Amino acid sequence: MIKSLALLSLAAQVAYSQSTTETIHGAVIFSRHGDRTWKGAPPTKLTTVGQNQLFNSGEYWRSRYLASGSQQQISGIDSNIYEPAQFSAAAPNQALLVTSGQAFLQGLYPPTTVSETLANGSSISPPLSGFQYAAISTIPDDSPETIWLKGDDSCPAYDYSVAQVSTSTQFTDLEKSTKAFYESFYDRIFAGVLSADKMSYKNAFTIYDYINVGMVHNTTIHDAISSSELTQLRTLADSHEFALSNGEARSVSGRTLSAKILNQLTSVIDSKGSKNKLTLYIGSYDTFLSFFSLSGLSSSNADFTGLPDYASAMSFELFSNSASFPAEKDLHVRFLFRNGTENGDAQAFPIFGGANTMAWTDFKAKMSDIALATVQDWCGFCGSSDGFCLQYADTGILTGQSNGKELKPAVAGAIGALVALNFVGIFVILGIFFGLRIVRKSAAQVVQEKQFDQAAL
């Protein structure tokens, strides 16, 4: 897997030298699933490649946050034994995401040889060579808790905004200019898989997804697609998906995740570092893209407008320069991103236009600005009539009003005003077809959790 020159350059610029006097008090990790089968042929399953990717990721974050001797070991955390008061994990109740979390946990908490002495004096060892049963909470689709990790699901404002942007002049122009390119794959790859009229930019991700999965698991596809074609497909899918995750309503999943991260780090502070030391959430790539947009990452570097690799993870570290738990004013936050499992260590990046580290008070204020902090806020922002939103019907939230977190009037009334594509994405796409040289991050090992056009299948 080749990392883009731009991302390598940025990583070098922002690489940090962590002081040995720093103490990490807590961290929240949000991870993407691993390599999987094609979404268009359910049930979607985590592959053996994906299992290894998530296991690798779990081992990596263990080496940072749990291992004794690590300069970044979280203060007071058990380095070997899973303790529910110290660690928690959650994922939407979707097999792909849950199994990805399980594979991650096997790397994070490997088998331990601790035995137990019984009342009669005999000793017994655990099964499976000491396998640890680290729990992962699964969130049902009909639970209000699902909004924190899948905030765009069942959100009418999001759906409406996506429909508007997908019929915009920019999209339709791109659909025309790339039509021949997409049609060139029909006879050799898609005959019998998709109908010929689906071979267009409208289904950029669905097409890229099928081919990208095949490049790993299907010899016929692997031998039929050139590296340059895969790069073009990836770049188009990048731009398509970023456009659908970038905008006031379309960034809703990043808004709800921001609230969850802020809440979890606050719980670390409230317990003075004694609880919730490490948290793991498993989710989808669109939530990454949404947060990249909201936090200013995509504005400062175009690599953050592209799809994150399988098993990518971002982490939010809460730390101070003292060994004991300090006052809030002395706490800081660092954002880290690890693109997949083949691109080396996680790197620190500045968010919200700041430096590599932020004072907790500043981080809290910035995250609060973009977050949808309550279920009621989400119901109002989305105009949702889901069962758990009905209790707010008499407050007017179903028309886009909710405790100051509502869509702006122009958006609530006509979200089509937000249909402009990201200009960087447009430039990159046009560059492909007019011969401009571009530098991309990895074109392999990236697929979608959510298809843009389910009807295409």
C-alpha positions in Angstrom: 0.0 0.0 0.0 1.5 3.4 -1.0 0.8 6.4 1.1 0.5 9.7 -0.8 3.5 12.0 -0.9 1.3 14.8 0.3 0.3 12.8 3.4 3.8 11.7 4.1 5.0 15.3 3.8 2.3 16.6 6.2 3.0 13.8 8.6 6.7 14.8 8.7 5.7 18.5 9.2 3.4 17.7 12.1 5.3 14.8 13.7 5.6 15.6 17.4 8.1 14.8 20.1 6.1 13.9 23.1 7.6 15.0 26.4 8.4 12.3 28.8 6.7 14.3 31.5 3.3 14.0 29.8 0.7 11.8 31.4 -2.2 10.5 29.3 -5.3 10.2 31.4 -7.7 8.9 28.8 -8.3 8.3 25.1 -11.2 7.6 22.7 -10.6 5.7 19.5 -12.9 5.6 16.5 -12.0 2.8 14.1 -13.2 1.8 10.6 -13.9 -1.8 9.9 -11.5 -4.0 7.9 -11.4 -5.6 4.5 -14.8 -7.1 3.6 -16.9 -8.7 0.9 -18.8 -6.5 -1.5 -21.6 -4.6 0.0 -23.8 -5.3 -3.0 -24.0 -9.1 -2.2 -25.2 -9.3 1.4 -24.6 -10.5 4.0 -21.4 -8.5 4.0 -18.6 -10.3 5.9 -15.3 -9.4 7.4 -12.6 -11.3 5.4 -9.6 -13.0 6.8 -7.6 -10.0 5.5 -9.9 -7.7 7.5 -9.6 -9.8 10.6 -5.8 -9.4 10.5 -6.1 -5.7 9.8 -8.2 -5.1 12.9 -6.1 -7.4 15.0 -3.0 -5.5 13.9 -4.7 -2.2 14.9 -5.6 -3.6 18.3 -2.0 -4.6 18.9 -0.8 -1.2 17.8 -3.0 0.8 20.1 -2.2 -1.7 22.9 1.5 -0.9 22.4 0.6 2.8 22.8 -2.0 2.9 25.6 -1.7 -0.4 27.6 1.8 -1.8 27.4 3.9 -1.2 30.5 7.0 0.7 29.5 5.2 2.7 26.8 5.7 6.5 27.3 2.0 6.9 26.2 0.6 4.3 28.6 -2.7 5.6 30.1 -2.2 6.5 33.7 -3.4 3.7 36.1 -4.7 1.4 33.4 -4.1 -2.3 33.7 -1.6 -3.4 31.2 -2.7 -7.0 30.8 -6.2 -7.6 32.2 -9.5 -6.3 30.7 -11.2 -4.2 33.4 -14.8 -3.0 32.5 -14.5 0.1 34.6 -11.4 1.2 32.6 -12.3 0.2 29.1 -15.5 0.1 27.0 -16.3 -0.6 23.4 -19.4 -0.1 21.2 -20.6 -0.7 17.7 -23.9 -0.5 15.7 -25.6 -3.9 15.7 -24.2 -4.8 12.2 -22.3 -8.0 11.8 -19.4 -6.3 9.9 -18.9 -3.7 12.5 -19.3 -6.0 15.5 -16.9 -8.6 14.2 -14.4 -5.8 13.4 -14.6 -4.7 17.0 -14.1 -8.3 18.2 -11.0 -8.7 16.1 -9.6 -5.4 17.4 -10.2 -6.5 20.9 -8.2 -9.7 20.4 -5.2 -7.6 19.6 -5.9 -5.1 22.4 -6.4 -7.7 25.1 -4.4 -10.8 24.1 -4.7 -14.1 26.1 -3.4 -14.0 29.7 -2.2 -17.0 31.7 -3.8 -15.8 35.0 -5.3 -18.9 36.8 -7.9 -19.1 39.6 -7.5 -21.0 42.9 -10.7 -22.7 44.0 -12.0 -23.3 47.5 -10.7 -26.9 47.6 -7.2 -25.6 46.8 -7.1 -26.7 43.2 -6.1 -24.3 40.4 -7.9 -23.8 37.1 -6.8 -22.1 34.0 -9.1 -20.3 31.6 -10.0 -21.9 28.2 -8.5 -21.0 24.9 -5.1 -20.4 26.4 -6.4 -17.5 28.5 -8.6 -15.7 25.9 -10.0 -12.5 27.4 -13.7 -11.8 27.0 -13.6 -8.1 26.5 -17.1 -6.9 26.0 -18.4 -4.9 23.0 -21.8 -3.2 23.3 -24.0 -3.6 20.3 -26.5 -0.8 19.5 -29.8 -1.8 17.9 -31.1 0.2 14.9 -34.2 1.4 16.8 -32.3 2.6 19.8 -31.7 6.4 20.3 -28.1 5.4 21.1 -27.5 4.5 17.5 -27.3 8.2 16.5 -23.9 8.7 18.1 -22.1 6.3 15.7 -24.5 6.4 12.7 -26.0 9.8 12.9 -26.9 10.0 9.2 -29.2 6.9 9.3 -32.9 7.7 9.3 -32.1 11.4 9.1 -34.5 13.1 6.6 -32.4 16.3 6.4 -29.4 14.3 5.4 -31.3 12.2 2.8 -32.8 15.3 1.3 -29.5 17.1 1.1 -27.8 14.1 -0.5 -30.6 13.9 -3.1 -30.2 17.6 -3.9 -26.4 17.5 -4.3 -26.6 14.3 -6.4 -28.8 16.2 -8.9 -26.8 19.4 -8.9 -25.2 20.8 -12.1 -21.7 19.8 -10.9 -22.8 16.2 -10.4 -24.6 15.9 -13.7 -21.7 17.6 -15.6 -19.3 15.0 -14.0 -21.7 12.2 -14.9 -21.5 13.3 -18.5 -17.8 13.8 -18.7 -17.0 10.4 -17.1 -19.7 8.4 -18.8 -17.4 6.7 -21.3 -14.8 5.9 -18.6 -17.4 4.1 -16.5 -19.0 2.3 -19.5 -15.6 0.9 -20.4 -15.8 -1.5 -17.4 -19.2 -3.0 -18.3 -18.3 -5.8 -20.7 -15.1 -6.9 -18.9 -16.3 -6.6 -15.3 -20.0 -5.7 -14.7 -22.1 -7.7 -17.2 -24.5 -9.7 -15.1 -23.6 -7.7 -12.0 -25.0 -4.2 -12.7 -27.2 -3.1 -15.5 -25.5 -1.0 -18.2 -27.4 2.1 -17.3 -25.9 2.1 -13.8 -22.3 2.6 -15.1 -21.9 6.2 -14.3 -20.6 8.7 -11.7 -23.9 8.5 -9.9 -22.7 5.1 -8.7 -19.1 6.0 -8.3 -18.6 4.2 -5.0 -20.6 1.1 -5.8 -18.5 0.6 -9.0 -15.2 1.3 -7.2 -16.2 -0.9 -4.3 -16.9 -3.9 -6.4 -13.6 -3.6 -8.3 -11.6 -2.8 -5.2 -12.9 -5.9 -3.4 -12.1 -7.9 -6.6 -8.5 -6.6 -6.7 -7.9 -8.4 -3.4 -10.2 -11.5 -3.8 -10.9 -12.1 -7.5 -8.1 -13.1 -9.9 -10.2 -12.2 -13.0 -10.8 -8.6 -11.8 -7.2 -8.3 -10.5 -5.8 -9.1 -13.9 -8.3 -7.0 -15.9 -7.8 -3.6 -14.1 -4.7 -1.4 -14.4 -3.3 0.5 -11.5 -4.1 3.8 -13.3 -7.7 2.8 -13.7 -8.0 1.8 -10.1 -6.5 5.2 -9.1 -9.1 7.0 -11.3 -11.9 5.0 -9.8 -10.7 5.7 -6.3 -10.3 9.4 -6.9 -13.8 9.7 -8.3 -15.2 7.7 -5.4 -13.3 9.9 -3.0 -14.8 13.1 -4.4 -18.3 11.6 -4.6 -18.3 10.4 -1.0 -16.7 13.5 0.4 -19.4 15.7 -1.3 -22.0 13.5 0.4 -20.4 14.0 3.8 -19.5 17.7 3.6 -22.2 20.3 4.3 -24.4 21.4 7.1 -26.9 18.5 6.9 -24.6 16.0 5.2 -22.1 16.2 8.1 -24.6 15.0 10.7 -22.7 11.8 11.5 -19.6 13.8 12.4 -21.7 16.1 14.6 -23.1 13.2 16.6 -19.7 11.5 16.9 -18.2 14.7 18.2 -20.8 14.8 21.0 -20.0 11.2 21.9 -16.3 11.8 22.0 -16.8 15.0 24.1 -19.1 13.2 26.5 -16.6 10.3 27.0 -13.6 12.5 27.6 -15.7 14.6 30.1 -16.5 11.4 32.0 -12.8 10.8 32.3 -12.4 14.3 33.8 -15.5 13.8 36.1 -13.9 10.7 37.6 -10.5 12.3 37.8 -9.1 9.7 35.5 -10.3 6.7 37.5 -12.9 5.5 35.0 -13.5 5.2 31.2 -9.7 5.5 30.6 -10.0 4.0 27.1 -13.0 3.8 24.8 -13.3 2.1 21.4 -16.0 2.9 18.8 -16.4 1.1 15.5 -18.1 2.9 12.6 -18.2 3.8 8.9 -15.9 5.8 6.6 -18.6 8.5 6.1 -18.3 9.5 9.7 -14.6 10.0 9.2 -15.1 12.2 6.2 -17.8 14.2 8.1 -15.5 14.8 11.0 -12.6 15.7 8.7 -14.8 18.4 7.2 -16.2 19.7 10.5 -12.8 19.9 12.2 -11.0 21.7 9.4 -8.7 18.8 8.5 -10.0 18.6 4.9 -9.5 22.4 4.5 -5.9 22.2 5.5 -5.0 19.1 3.5 -6.7 17.5 0.5 -5.7 14.0 1.7 -8.5 14.3 4.3 -11.1 14.6 1.5 -10.4 11.0 0.5 -11.7 7.7 1.9 -9.8 6.4 4.9 -8.2 2.9 4.4 -9.6 -0.2 6.0 -9.0 -0.3 9.8 -8.1 3.4 9.9 -8.4 4.9 13.4 -8.5 8.3 14.9 -7.8 8.9 18.5 -8.4 11.7 20.9 -6.0 11.8 23.8 -6.6 13.6 27.1 -3.3 14.5 28.8 -1.5 16.8 31.1 2.1 17.7 32.1 1.7 16.3 35.6 1.5 12.8 37.0 -1.5 13.5 39.2 -4.9 14.4 37.7 -4.9 18.2 37.2 -7.5 21.0 37.1 -9.4 21.2 33.8 -7.4 24.3 32.8 -4.2 22.2 32.8 -5.6 19.5 30.6 -4.9 19.2 26.9 -6.1 17.1 23.9 -4.2 15.6 21.0 -5.8 14.3 17.8 -4.1 11.3 16.1 -4.9 9.6 12.8 -3.6 6.2 11.6 -4.5 5.6 7.9 -5.0 1.8 7.8 -2.5 -0.6 9.2 0.3 -0.5 6.6 1.2 3.2 6.9 3.2 3.2 10.1 2.5 5.0 13.3 -0.4 7.3 14.1 0.4 10.9 13.5 -0.8 14.0 15.3 -2.6 16.6 13.2 -4.0 20.0 14.1 -7.7 20.3 14.2 -9.9 23.4 14.2 -7.1 25.4 12.7 -4.9 25.1 15.8 -1.7 23.4 16.8 -1.1 19.6 17.3 -2.3 20.0 20.8 -5.2 22.0 22.2 -6.2 23.1 25.7 -9.1 21.1 26.9 -11.2 24.2 27.4 -10.6 25.2 23.7 -11.3 21.7 22.5 -14.5 21.5 24.5 -15.7 24.8 23.1 -14.9 23.8 19.4 -16.4 20.4 19.7 -19.5 21.8 21.4 -19.9 24.2 18.4 -20.2 21.4 15.9 -21.8 18.7 18.1 -25.5 17.6 18.4 -25.4 17.0 22.1 -28.7 15.3 22.8 -31.2 13.0 21.1 -33.6 15.9 21.0 -31.1 18.0 19.1 -30.6 15.3 16.6 -34.3 14.7 16.1 -34.8 18.5 15.5 -31.7 18.8 13.2 -32.8 15.9 11.1 -36.6 16.5 11.3 -36.8 12.8 12.1 -40.1 11.0 13.0 -38.3 7.9 14.3 -40.1 6.3 17.3 -37.8 7.8 19.9 -38.3 11.3 18.4 -42.1 11.3 18.7 -41.9 12.5 22.3 -40.6 15.8 21.0 -43.3 16.3 18.4 -45.2 18.8 20.5 -42.1 21.0 20.8 -41.9 21.7 17.0 -38.7 19.8 16.5 -40.0 17.8 13.6 -39.9 21.0 11.6 -36.2 21.6 12.2 -36.2 23.3 15.7 -34.1 21.9 18.6 -32.5 23.8 21.3 -30.4 26.0 19.1 -29.0 23.2 17.0 -31.5 23.4 14.2 -30.7 23.7 10.6 -30.4 27.3 9.3 -33.7 28.5 7.8 -32.3 28.3 4.2 -31.3 24.7 4.9 -34.5 23.6 6.7 -36.6 25.2 4.0 -34.5 24.4 0.9 -31.4 22.3 1.7 -30.7 22.4 -2.1 -28.8 25.7 -1.4 -25.9 23.5 -0.1 -25.4 21.5 -3.3 -22.0 22.9 -4.3 -19.3 20.2 -4.6 -16.0 20.7 -2.8 -13.8 22.7 -5.2 -10.7 20.7 -4.4 -12.6 17.5 -5.4 -13.8 19.0 -8.7 -10.2 20.1 -9.5 -8.8 16.7 -8.8 -11.4 15.0 -11.0 -11.0 17.3 -13.9 -7.2 16.8 -13.6 -7.6 13.1 -14.2 -9.4 13.7 -17.5 -7.4 16.6 -18.8 -3.9 15.2 -18.1 -2.9 17.1 -14.9 -0.7 15.2 -12.6 -2.1 14.5 -9.2 -0.8 12.7 -6.1 -3.1 10.3 -4.4 -3.0 8.3 -1.2 -3.4 4.5 -1.4 -5.8 3.2 -4.1 -6.1 -0.2 -2.5 -7.9 -1.7 0.5 -10.7 0.8 0.8 -14.5 0.1 0.4 -17.8 1.5 1.5 -20.1 0.7 4.5 -23.1 2.5 2.9 -23.9 2.4 -0.9 -24.8 5.7 -2.4 -27.5 4.2 -4.5 -29.1 1.0 -3.1 -31.5 1.0 -6.0 -28.6 0.4 -8.4 -28.4 -3.1 -7.1 
